[in-house]
């Protein structure tokens, strides 16, 4: 073998199959599509779950359970440890303040929930949609206040 023979017969780009170019090509007449039927027609696209007319698996098996996804709530999560690091004592922590500090981003949620992860040593007034039990207890223990406020997507979009 010589150096110029190494890439003999190796093509960087595979040529497309040219169908319908005469019987000598092996892909002539019906262009490898067989005879008649919807699969031989122009523009045919097979549905990946089609089972040839057999009752599809999704319709053969029984349906059970219930998913109430239309009413599911998604909350922006903020931990007390993050609030402790970002705010001074006596500050009012509301949605606008949390957004300004970068603790809440985006608009794809139904409110803000404060969780009790981390220690809190400052008395703060916290306004949020929901509080976990431990978060509310820790805020009250250091002399802070919690206020439950309803969340409106329109207000959140107007603030940003």
C-alpha positions as CSV (number, residue, x, y, z in Angstrom):
1,X,0.0,0.0,0.0
2,X,1.3,3.4,-0.9
3,X,0.4,6.7,0.8
4,X,-1.7,7.9,-2.1
5,X,-3.8,4.7,-1.8
6,X,-4.9,5.3,1.8
7,X,-8.1,7.2,0.9
8,X,-8.9,5.3,-2.2
9,X,-12.7,4.7,-2.4
10,X,-13.4,6.8,0.8
11,X,-15.8,9.7,0.2
12,X,-16.3,12.6,2.5
13,X,-19.8,13.2,1.4
14,X,-22.2,10.4,0.7
15,X,-24.2,10.8,-2.5
16,X,-27.9,10.8,-2.3
17,X,-29.9,7.8,-3.8
18,X,-31.1,8.8,-7.2
19,X,-34.3,6.9,-7.7
20,X,-36.5,6.7,-10.8
21,X,-33.6,6.7,-13.3
22,X,-34.3,3.6,-15.3
23,X,-34.3,-0.1,-14.6
24,X,-30.5,-0.4,-15.0
25,X,-30.0,1.6,-11.8
26,X,-31.9,-0.9,-9.7
27,X,-34.1,1.9,-8.4
28,X,-36.2,2.6,-11.5
29,X,-39.9,2.3,-12.3
30,X,-41.5,2.3,-8.8
31,X,-38.4,4.0,-7.2
32,X,-38.1,1.3,-4.5
33,X,-41.6,2.1,-3.2
34,X,-43.4,-1.1,-4.3
35,X,-46.8,-1.1,-6.0
36,X,-49.8,1.0,-5.1
37,X,-50.9,2.0,-1.6
38,X,-50.5,5.2,0.3
39,X,-46.8,4.5,1.0
40,X,-46.0,4.7,-2.7
41,X,-47.7,8.1,-3.2
42,X,-46.0,11.5,-3.3
43,X,-45.9,13.3,0.1
44,X,-46.4,10.2,2.2
45,X,-45.3,10.4,5.7
46,X,-45.7,7.5,8.2
47,X,-47.1,8.4,11.6
48,X,-44.6,6.9,14.1
49,X,-47.4,5.4,16.2
50,X,-49.3,3.9,13.3
51,X,-49.6,0.1,13.6
52,X,-50.9,-0.8,10.2
53,X,-54.6,-0.5,11.0
54,X,-54.3,-2.6,14.2
55,X,-55.8,-0.9,17.3
56,X,-53.0,1.3,18.6
57,X,-51.3,0.4,21.9
58,X,-52.5,3.7,23.5
59,X,-56.1,2.7,22.8
60,X,-55.7,-1.0,23.8
61,X,-54.6,-0.4,27.3
62,X,-57.0,0.8,30.1
63,X,-56.8,4.3,31.2
64,X,-56.4,5.0,35.0
65,X,-55.8,7.9,37.2
66,X,-56.3,11.6,37.0
67,X,-53.9,14.5,36.3
68,X,-55.0,17.9,37.4
69,X,-52.1,19.7,35.6
70,X,-54.3,22.6,34.5
71,X,-54.5,23.8,38.1
72,X,-51.0,23.1,39.2
73,X,-49.2,26.0,40.8
74,X,-45.5,26.8,40.2
75,X,-43.8,29.0,42.7
76,X,-40.5,30.9,42.6
77,X,-38.6,29.5,45.6
78,X,-36.5,31.7,47.9
79,X,-34.7,30.4,50.9
80,X,-34.3,32.3,54.2
81,X,-30.5,31.9,53.9
82,X,-30.5,33.9,50.7
83,X,-32.7,36.6,52.2
84,X,-30.4,36.8,55.2
85,X,-27.4,37.4,53.0
86,X,-29.1,40.0,50.7
87,X,-31.1,42.3,53.0
88,X,-30.4,44.7,55.9
89,X,-32.2,44.5,59.3
90,X,-35.7,46.1,59.2
91,X,-36.0,45.9,55.4
92,X,-39.3,45.1,53.7
93,X,-38.8,42.0,51.5
94,X,-41.4,41.9,48.7
95,X,-41.4,40.8,45.1
96,X,-39.9,44.0,43.8
97,X,-37.0,43.9,46.3
98,X,-36.4,40.2,45.6
99,X,-36.2,40.9,41.8
100,X,-33.9,43.9,42.4
101,X,-31.5,41.6,44.4
102,X,-31.7,38.9,41.7
103,X,-33.3,36.3,43.9
104,X,-36.4,36.0,41.7
105,X,-36.1,35.9,37.9
106,X,-38.6,35.3,35.2
107,X,-42.4,35.4,35.1
108,X,-43.4,31.7,34.6
109,X,-44.7,31.1,38.1
110,X,-47.9,31.7,40.2
111,X,-46.2,33.3,43.2
112,X,-43.3,33.4,45.5
113,X,-42.8,30.8,48.3
114,X,-40.4,31.4,51.1
115,X,-38.7,28.2,52.5
116,X,-36.9,27.9,55.8
117,X,-33.5,26.7,54.5
118,X,-30.8,28.7,56.3
119,X,-30.6,30.7,59.4
120,X,-32.2,34.1,59.9
121,X,-30.8,36.6,62.5
122,X,-32.4,39.9,61.2
123,X,-35.9,41.1,61.9
124,X,-37.5,41.5,58.4
125,X,-41.0,42.2,57.1
126,X,-41.5,39.6,54.4
127,X,-44.3,39.8,51.8
128,X,-44.9,36.6,49.8
129,X,-47.6,34.4,48.3
130,X,-46.8,31.4,50.5
131,X,-44.5,30.5,53.5
132,X,-43.4,27.1,54.6
133,X,-44.1,26.4,58.3
134,X,-40.4,26.5,59.3
135,X,-39.8,29.8,57.4
136,X,-42.8,31.5,59.1
137,X,-41.6,30.2,62.5
138,X,-38.0,31.4,62.0
139,X,-39.1,34.9,60.8
140,X,-41.4,35.2,63.9
141,X,-38.7,34.0,66.2
142,X,-36.3,36.9,65.4
143,X,-39.1,39.5,65.6
144,X,-40.0,39.8,61.9
145,X,-43.4,39.9,60.3
146,X,-44.9,37.7,57.5
147,X,-47.6,39.0,55.1
148,X,-49.4,36.8,52.6
149,X,-50.1,38.7,49.5
150,X,-51.9,37.5,46.4
151,X,-49.8,37.1,43.3
152,X,-50.7,38.7,39.9
153,X,-48.8,37.9,36.7
154,X,-49.8,41.3,35.3
155,X,-48.1,43.1,38.2
156,X,-44.9,41.0,37.9
157,X,-44.6,41.8,34.2
158,X,-45.2,45.5,34.7
159,X,-42.4,45.6,37.4
160,X,-39.7,44.2,35.2
